[in-house]
Amino acid sequence: MKNNAATPRTEITDMFGIRYPIICAPMFLVSTVSMVVSASEAGGMGTFPALNFRPAEKFLQAIKDIKAQTDKPFGINIIVQKSNKYQHKQIEYALEEKVPLLITSLGSPKETIRLAHQVGVKVFCDVVGLEHAQKVADLGADGLIAVSCGAGGHAGDISPFALIPLLKDKLNLPVIAAGSIVDGRGMAAAFSLGASAVYMGTRFIASREAEVSQEYKRAILKATCEDIVNTDRVDGFPGNFIRTPSLEKVGVAPGFLEMVLGRSKRIHRWISLSRAARALLVNPKRKASYKNVFSAGQGVGRIDKILSIAEIMQETVEQYFEIKSNLP
Ligand SMILES: Cc1cc2nc3c(=O)[nH]c(=O)nc-3n(C[C@H](O)[C@H](O)[C@H](O)COP(=O)(O)O)c2cc1C
């Protein structure tokens, strides 16, 4: 592989002083200190969900461990909604440690943005549509993660072809494209649509550094985009998962009572957010978690080898330049 000296320069590479506009996306139970360090050292940016380290003291230690191994920027994803009882401590520690990027998901990022901006930390917010994006833009978000349909983890339901240009044109904030991007083709498409970086999750699960089970890695190498199922069975929010025997056992459709009650938008939200409601409505024999089912985006079909994180980034950028120079 050539070590291409050229790198795509974008708003995001300039904002964070990174070489590649590639973010190794935060992944529950997948992202580790060594993945974050490898991604940031490779020239992109590593991130992790704060909840991967509990209680908050372990989270603080993870930040210190990363900082001891790299002086490059990295990011942390924080769920800013009351289901995350550690959120205040997580924000406090991340800001104390001046983590360069906070990524908020699910709730209102108002307080996070206010506190982060006092110490010069950037806040990007996960969004799946214009309404929430407009709210976070009004609150002063520094950028948006456009989570489109086909993304691993909690996915949106809008095509990136519609979502990214809409967000870029209406709000004029830096947009990071998330969903099914696994190579330079995806990067070229994301940039054409108005994004200035790519947020790749699934691709990095099939990396040497990812410490997931061999079964998970094999499932990613084997799956095609048609094996990805969108379901809210796992944690109450629509997410994408590989159809495996474990997922089949859980079932992907809601139970009768849940289906009937969930017709009301308010009740549906209550079911999603309340553990008690889920305990009541979801048959315990059908309970799933990120431990026994495998989340992945629809880009899986194009992943056929395990590489190091640095190789994935280099290959993506090389392919991006090749595609760009061959565009009609
Ligand atoms: C196993 C897995 C776990 C995830 N966990 C989180 C998470 O905790 N927080 C978050 O903001 N996004 C999470 N995501 C979503 C990713 O950050 C990112 O948006 C997504 O992986 C992009 O789509 P792709 O997987 O098709 O590249 C997760 C994704 C996967 C595959």
The ligand as a Gaussian input file, in Angstrom:
#p B3LYP/6-31G(d) Opt

LIG

0 1
 C      -21.718000      -1.876000      18.027000
 C      -22.053000      -0.426000      17.916000
 C      -22.244000       0.298000      19.063000
 C      -22.543000       1.672000      18.984000
 N      -22.657000       2.398000      20.139000
 C      -22.818000       3.745000      20.078000
 C      -22.809000       4.539000      21.256000
 O      -22.674000       4.050000      22.378000
 N      -22.971000       5.875000      21.114000
 C      -23.118000       6.474000      19.891000
 O      -23.253000       7.701000      19.809000
 N      -23.138000       5.734000      18.765000
 C      -22.965000       4.408000      18.833000
 N      -22.929000       3.669000      17.681000
 C      -23.074000       4.365000      16.394000
 C      -21.715000       4.827000      15.858000
 O      -21.158000       5.803000      16.691000
 C      -21.858000       5.377000      14.431000
 O      -22.862000       6.338000      14.349000
 C      -22.177000       4.255000      13.443000
 O      -21.381000       3.136000      13.699000
 C      -21.952000       4.716000      12.010000
 O      -22.456000       3.777000      11.104000
 P      -21.589000       2.546000      10.521000
 O      -21.479000       1.558000      11.636000
 O      -22.416000       2.064000       9.406000
 O      -20.240000       3.069000      10.136000
 C      -22.658000       2.307000      17.730000
 C      -22.469000       1.546000      16.576000
 C      -22.159000       0.205000      16.652000
 C      -21.931000      -0.578000      15.392000

